[in-house]
């Protein structure tokens, strides 16, 4: 069909419109789960509410979470309270970071410590 190798290589490497539109090797952007931090290690906030959450299907536990009102952005986020026991109450000031809990949906932050309580 083709007399020269050049034409064969040229026609094989050219994409059609449909192929170029549906490119499969384009990388997807990864979503930042703790986007509120914006490259900060910690944020300060006040606890608005404390409740107990239960994890997703294969796990079974009672995990303490706190609804924290963040000063800097004037937003509320749900944070996990790590450890066995805690002394965090309503109106306590806490630091939060981006380490959430995988089996609690919507909990993308974690309380680091309680401070400024006398």
MIDOSE-1310 file (N, C-alpha, C; in nm, 2 decimals, decimal comma, always signed):
residues 118
xxxx	+0,08/-0,12/+0,00/+0,00/+0,00/+0,00/+0,09/+0,13/+0,00; +0,18/+0,14/+0,10/+0,27/+0,25/+0,10/+0,41/+0,21/+0,05; +0,47/+0,29/-0,04/+0,60/+0,26/-0,09/+0,71/+0,29/+0,00; +0,69/+0,40/+0,08/+0,80/+0,44/+0,17/+0,76/+0,42/+0,32
xxxx	+0,86/+0,39/+0,40/+0,84/+0,38/+0,54/+0,79/+0,51/+0,61; +0,83/+0,62/+0,56/+0,80/+0,75/+0,62/+0,64/+0,76/+0,62; +0,58/+0,73/+0,52/+0,43/+0,75/+0,51/+0,36/+0,65/+0,61; +0,42/+0,53/+0,63/+0,36/+0,44/+0,72/+0,38/+0,49/+0,87
xxxx	+0,49/+0,54/+0,90/+0,51/+0,59/+1,04/+0,43/+0,72/+1,06; +0,42/+0,80/+0,96/+0,34/+0,92/+0,97/+0,19/+0,89/+1,00; +0,13/+0,80/+0,93/-0,01/+0,77/+0,94/-0,04/+0,69/+1,07; +0,06/+0,62/+1,12/+0,03/+0,55/+1,24/+0,04/+0,64/+1,36
xxxx	+0,12/+0,74/+1,36/+0,14/+0,83/+1,48/+0,04/+0,94/+1,48; -0,03/+0,97/+1,38/-0,13/+1,08/+1,38/-0,26/+1,03/+1,44; -0,31/+1,11/+1,54/-0,43/+1,08/+1,61/-0,56/+1,13/+1,54; -0,66/+1,07/+1,55/-0,79/+1,12/+1,50/-0,84/+1,22/+1,60
xxxx	-0,95/+1,29/+1,57/-1,01/+1,39/+1,66/-1,06/+1,32/+1,79; -1,13/+1,21/+1,77/-1,19/+1,13/+1,88/-1,08/+1,08/+1,98; -0,97/+1,03/+1,92/-0,86/+0,99/+2,00/-0,79/+1,10/+2,08; -0,78/+1,21/+2,01/-0,71/+1,33/+2,08/-0,80/+1,39/+2,19
xxxx	-0,93/+1,37/+2,17/-1,03/+1,43/+2,26/-1,03/+1,34/+2,39; -1,03/+1,21/+2,37/-1,03/+1,12/+2,49/-0,90/+1,07/+2,52; -0,81/+1,15/+2,56/-0,67/+1,11/+2,60/-0,68/+1,04/+2,73; -0,62/+0,92/+2,74/-0,62/+0,84/+2,86/-0,50/+0,87/+2,95
xxxx	-0,39/+0,93/+2,90/-0,27/+0,95/+2,98/-0,26/+1,08/+3,05; -0,37/+1,15/+3,05/-0,37/+1,28/+3,12/-0,39/+1,25/+3,27; -0,30/+1,31/+3,36/-0,31/+1,28/+3,50/-0,42/+1,37/+3,56; -0,49/+1,30/+3,66/-0,59/+1,38/+3,73/-0,53/+1,45/+3,85
xxxx	-0,59/+1,57/+3,88/-0,54/+1,64/+3,99/-0,59/+1,58/+4,12; -0,50/+1,57/+4,22/-0,54/+1,51/+4,35/-0,60/+1,62/+4,43; -0,70/+1,58/+4,50/-0,77/+1,67/+4,59/-0,71/+1,68/+4,73; -0,69/+1,80/+4,78/-0,63/+1,81/+4,91/-0,74/+1,79/+5,01
xxxx	-0,73/+1,70/+5,10/-0,84/+1,67/+5,19/-0,85/+1,77/+5,30; -0,74/+1,83/+5,34/-0,74/+1,93/+5,45/-0,70/+2,06/+5,39; -0,79/+2,11/+5,30/-0,75/+2,23/+5,22/-0,76/+2,36/+5,30; -0,82/+2,36/+5,42/-0,83/+2,48/+5,50/-0,70/+2,52/+5,56
xxxx	-0,60/+2,43/+5,57/-0,48/+2,47/+5,64/-0,39/+2,55/+5,55; -0,39/+2,53/+5,41/-0,32/+2,61/+5,32/-0,17/+2,62/+5,35; -0,11/+2,50/+5,37/+0,04/+2,49/+5,40/+0,08/+2,54/+5,53; -0,02/+2,55/+5,63/+0,01/+2,58/+5,76/+0,02/+2,45/+5,84
xxxx	+0,11/+2,44/+5,94/+0,11/+2,32/+6,02/-0,01/+2,30/+6,11; -0,06/+2,42/+6,17/-0,17/+2,41/+6,27/-0,26/+2,53/+6,25; -0,38/+2,52/+6,30/-0,47/+2,63/+6,31/-0,53/+2,63/+6,45; -0,57/+2,74/+6,50/-0,63/+2,76/+6,63/-0,78/+2,77/+6,62
xxxx	-0,85/+2,71/+6,71/-1,00/+2,73/+6,71/-1,06/+2,70/+6,84; -1,19/+2,72/+6,85/-1,26/+2,70/+6,97/-1,36/+2,59/+6,95; -1,37/+2,50/+7,05/-1,46/+2,39/+7,04/-1,61/+2,44/+7,05; -1,69/+2,40/+6,95/-1,83/+2,44/+6,96/-1,92/+2,33/+7,01
xxxx	-1,88/+2,21/+6,99/-1,96/+2,09/+7,02/-1,87/+1,97/+7,03; -1,90/+1,87/+7,12/-1,83/+1,75/+7,12/-1,94/+1,64/+7,11; -1,91/+1,54/+7,03/-2,00/+1,42/+7,01/-1,92/+1,30/+6,98; -1,99/+1,18/+6,98/-1,93/+1,05/+6,96/-1,97/+1,01/+6,82
xxxx	-1,88/+0,97/+6,73/-1,91/+0,92/+6,60/-1,87/+0,77/+6,59; -1,94/+0,70/+6,50/-1,91/+0,56/+6,47/-1,85/+0,55/+6,33; -1,75/+0,47/+6,31/-1,68/+0,46/+6,18/-1,76/+0,38/+6,07; -1,70/+0,38/+5,96/-1,76/+0,31/+5,84/-1,77/+0,16/+5,86
xxxx	-1,82/+0,09/+5,76/-1,87/-0,05/+5,77/-1,78/-0,15/+5,84; -1,66/-0,18/+5,80/-1,59/-0,30/+5,86/-1,55/-0,27/+6,00; -1,53/-0,15/+6,04/-1,48/-0,11/+6,18/-1,60/-0,08/+6,27; -1,57/-0,10/+6,40/-1,68/-0,08/+6,50/-1,61/-0,02/+6,62
xxxx	-1,65/+0,11/+6,65/-1,59/+0,18/+6,77/-1,67/+0,30/+6,80; -1,63/+0,37/+6,90/-1,70/+0,50/+6,93/-1,58/+0,60/+6,94; -1,58/+0,69/+6,84/-1,47/+0,78/+6,83/-1,52/+0,92/+6,87; -1,44/+0,99/+6,96/-1,48/+1,13/+6,99/-1,44/+1,23/+6,89
xxxx	-1,53/+1,31/+6,85/-1,50/+1,42/+6,75/-1,55/+1,55/+6,81; -1,49/+1,66/+6,76/-1,53/+1,79/+6,81/-1,56/+1,88/+6,69; -1,66/+1,96/+6,70/-1,68/+2,06/+6,60/-1,61/+2,19/+6,64; -1,51/+2,23/+6,56/-1,42/+2,34/+6,60/-1,45/+2,46/+6,51
xxxx	-1,47/+2,57/+6,57/-1,48/+2,70/+6,50/-1,35/+2,76/+6,49; -1,30/+2,78/+6,36/-1,17/+2,83/+6,34/-1,17/+2,98/+6,32; -1,09/+3,05/+6,40/-1,09/+3,19/+6,41/-1,05/+3,26/+6,27; -0,94/+3,21/+6,21/-0,88/+3,28/+6,10/-0,97/+3,28/+5,98
xxxx	-1,05/+3,17/+5,96/-1,14/+3,17/+5,84/-1,28/+3,18/+5,87; -1,32/+3,19/+6,00/-1,45/+3,20/+6,04/-1,54/+3,08/+5,99; -1,48/+2,96/+6,00/-1,55/+2,84/+5,95/-1,55/+2,73/+6,06; -1,64/+2,64/+6,05/-1,65/+2,52/+6,14/-1,60/+2,40/+6,07
xxxx	-1,52/+2,32/+6,14/-1,48/+2,19/+6,08/-1,49/+2,08/+6,19; -1,51/+1,96/+6,15/-1,52/+1,85/+6,24/-1,38/+1,79/+6,25; -1,33/+1,77/+6,38/-1,20/+1,72/+6,41/-1,21/+1,60/+6,50; -1,11/+1,51/+6,48/-1,10/+1,39/+6,57/-1,02/+1,42/+6,69
xxxx	-1,06/+1,37/+6,80/-0,98/+1,38/+6,93/-0,91/+1,25/+6,95; -0,78/+1,25/+6,93/-0,70/+1,13/+6,95/-0,68/+1,09/+7,09; -0,63/+0,97/+7,11/-0,60/+0,92/+7,25/-0,71/+0,85/+7,32; -0,68/+0,80/+7,43/-0,78/+0,73/+7,51/-0,88/+0,82/+7,58
xxxx	-0,83/+0,91/+7,65/-0,92/+1,01/+7,72/-0,88/+1,15/+7,69; -0,97/+1,24/+7,71/-0,94/+1,38/+7,68/-1,02/+1,47/+7,78; -0,97/+1,59/+7,80/-1,03/+1,69/+7,89/-1,09/+1,81/+7,81; -1,11/+1,79/+7,68/-1,16/+1,89/+7,60/-1,31/+1,91/+7,62
xxxx	-1,35/+2,03/+7,65/-1,49/+2,07/+7,67/-1,53/+2,17/+7,57; -1,66/+2,21/+7,58/-1,71/+2,32/+7,50/-1,64/+2,45/+7,54; -1,60/+2,53/+7,44/-1,53/+2,66/+7,46/-1,38/+2,64/+7,49; -1,33/+2,52/+7,48/-1,19/+2,50/+7,49/-1,12/+2,54/+7,36
xxxx	-0,99/+2,60/+7,38/-0,92/+2,63/+7,26/-0,82/+2,52/+7,22; -0,83/+2,48/+7,10/-0,75/+2,37/+7,05/-0,67/+2,41/+6,93; -0,56/+2,33/+6,90/-0,49/+2,34/+6,77/-0,53/+2,22/+6,69; -0,55/+2,24/+6,56/-0,59/+2,13/+6,47/-0,48/+2,12/+6,36
xxxx	-0,46/+2,00/+6,31/-0,38/+1,98/+6,20/-0,45/+1,89/+6,10; -0,38/+1,85/+5,99/-0,45/+1,78/+5,88/-0,46/+1,63/+5,89; -0,43/+1,57/+6,00/-0,43/+1,43/+6,01/-0,57/+1,38/+6,05; -0,65/+1,34/+5,96/-0,79/+1,30/+5,99/-0,79/+1,15/+6,02
xxxx	-0,91/+1,10/+6,02/-0,93/+0,95/+6,04/-0,99/+0,90/+5,92; -0,93/+0,78/+5,87/-0,98/+0,73/+5,74/-1,12/+0,67/+5,75; -1,16/+0,61/+5,86/-1,29/+0,55/+5,86/-1,40/+0,63/+5,91; -1,37/+0,76/+5,94/-1,48/+0,85/+5,97/-1,50/+0,95/+5,86
xxxx	-1,61/+0,94/+5,79/-1,63/+1,02/+5,67/-1,66/+1,17/+5,71; -1,59/+1,26/+5,65/-1,60/+1,40/+5,67/-1,51/+1,45/+5,78; -1,43/+1,37/+5,85/-1,34/+1,41/+5,95/-1,20/+1,41/+5,89; -1,16/+1,53/+5,85/-1,03/+1,54/+5,78/-0,92/+1,61/+5,87
xxxx	-0,96/+1,65/+5,99/-0,87/+1,72/+6,08/-0,86/+1,64/+6,21; -0,75/+1,68/+6,29/-0,73/+1,62/+6,42/-0,69/+1,72/+6,52; -0,74/+1,71/+6,64/-0,70/+1,80/+6,75/-0,56/+1,76/+6,79; -0,47/+1,86/+6,81/-0,34/+1,83/+6,85/-0,33/+1,84/+7,00
xxxx	-0,37/+1,95/+7,06/-0,37/+1,96/+7,21/-0,46/+2,07/+7,25; -0,49/+2,06/+7,38/-0,57/+2,17/+7,44/-0,48/+2,27/+7,50; -0,50/+2,39/+7,48/-0,41/+2,49/+7,54/-0,49/+2,61/+7,58; -0,43/+2,70/+7,66/-0,50/+2,82/+7,71/-0,62/+2,79/+7,80
xx	-0,62/+2,68/+7,87/-0,73/+2,65/+7,96/-0,67/+2,65/+8,10; -0,73/+2,73/+8,19/-0,68/+2,75/+8,32/-0,76/+2,68/+8,43
